[in-house]
Amino acid sequence: MLLTSRRLRAALLAVASATLVAATLPAPEPLGIGDPLFPYLGNPGYDVLHYDLDFTYGGDNTKPLDAITKIDARVTRPLDRINLDFTHGEVRSVKVNGVSAAFATAGEDLVVTPARSVAQGSRVRITVSHTSDPAGRAGGWLRTADGLAMANQADAARRVFPGNDHPADKAYFTFRVTAPEALTVVANGLPEGTTRHDGNTTWVYRTRHPMATELAQVSIGSSAVVHREGPDGLPVRDVVPAADRERLEPWLEKTPGQLRWMADQVGPYPFETYGVLIAGADTGFELETQTLSLFERSLFVRPEYPEWYVDSVMVHELAHQWFGNSVSPYRWSDLWLNEGHATWYEARYAEEHAGKPLEARMREAYRLSDSWRARGGPPAAPEPAAAGYQISLFRPVVYDGSALVLYALRHELGADAFQRLERDWVRDHRDGTATTEDFVALASRIGGRDLSGFFAAWLYARKTPPMPGHPDWTSEAPAAAGAAAPGPGAKAAPAPGPGTKPE
């Protein structure tokens, strides 16, 4: 193409215009939406409607992937600049509505200056050409024995692709992943076809429901994809290392029954498909990525983990599809609603299917509760994660400590009203976000009385309130300051105690 072409001149003019606009604005700065636990996450001024993520994987999981991220958003206030959460990748170019835009890095934000400001109420498409680097161990891409998977919770999606990396802004996703033809790619949602070219295959997946960025999943590897039918014809697909296909089948065949059990508790499964992704990696955690929960291989093959425990962990991640995925937290301090409910149904499943008494587990959690609150804050007011170590947010108080709140609430409301609350909660907020205040309001309406005082004590007090129906339960005095608190991956064998469950 000649240097005098109209297209090139227009592009150069747009870049010059954007650069001129950028020069007249204040210096770029990182923004957030004000989440107290992750103040740098999220960006004001727009609502993402759809992500189109295009990754090219060359077969070496130590090297960056080439990527193009397209973001369709609705502008909620006039913007001269658009901030995106993105770090750990090289940005090559940015376009806004097809026109080249200036860009700069500020903190861990990619700050885009379009040639013209974007108006409130308008739609905007942002196209970023970049790399996506799997190097490092801070979350995002997870290196497996045969490729890659994603582990973005809580704040690591920004290490994989640019976006609005906070669960308050859910969006639809399309994934286009190109990999060597010997490998298999699976992502959230349902497949929409493959295309082969030059020894590679491009796989396309699309979600049917909105999703938080932390729940995105792409698996690339030498995998077998196992299909079966779940309740009401639900497509169930599991992704496992091909060499382990037969060995893992006794675990995979459990999923339809677990789906039926959860649906009996809280209502129909909320998404278009479900399955487990078993990765050849030692992560120390399991993760509820939407429609395709991530598990480490060792959970299923190490003999010290009894069957009831593995079953309950599978149900924990399955329960998250309702609590955390379909109904997502509006703030990260609402995390107790995710993990408390997942732990609650994990424990109830273990009671019904393996005879592990729920009351005994909750009594032990009550004994430890004051100590947990002293170490990391009460369930709905957790202390911020340690700098650079986001997993420290996932403390025992948000697992068994929060399930304990639900145990107390069931005593307060009665079993029938409690079950109605659970079913109404996931129905009323399906595909959306919700807050602790929303949960308190619904519980009060169903209970027929103001429960704000009950929740204030159970969710925000530094000392655990008396347990309804169990006046003899006592909580030990907090341990010495600085005592270690187990995280979500601290799996003790053979039978982990309260607060040591995976994510």
Buried (B, 14 or more C-beta within 10 A) or exposed (E): EEEEEEEEEEBEEBBEBBBEBBEEEEEBEBBBBEBEBBEBBBBEBBEBBBBBBBBBBEEEBEEBBBBBBBBBBEBEEEBBBBBBBBBBBEBEEBBBBEBBBBBBEBBBBBBBBBBBBBEEEEEBBBBBBBBBBBBEEBBBBBBBBBBBBBBBBBBBBBBBBBBBBBBBBBBBBBBBBBBEEEBBBBBBBBBEEEEEEEEBBBBBBBBBBBBBBBBBBBBBBBBBBBEBEBBEEBBBBBBBBEEBBEEBEEBBEBBBEBBBBBBEBBBBBBBBBBBBBBBBBEBBBBBBBBBBBBBBBBBBEEEEBEEBBBBBBBBBBBBBBBBBBBBBBBBBBBBBBBBBBBBBBBBBBBBEBEEBEBEEBBBBBBBBBBBBBBBBBBBBBBBBBEEEEBBBBBBBBBBBBBBBBBBBBBBBBEEEBBBBBBBBBBBEBBBEBBBBEBBBBBBBEBBEEEBEEBBBBBBBBEEBBBBBEBEEBBBEEBBEEEEEBBBBBBBEEEEBBBBBBBB
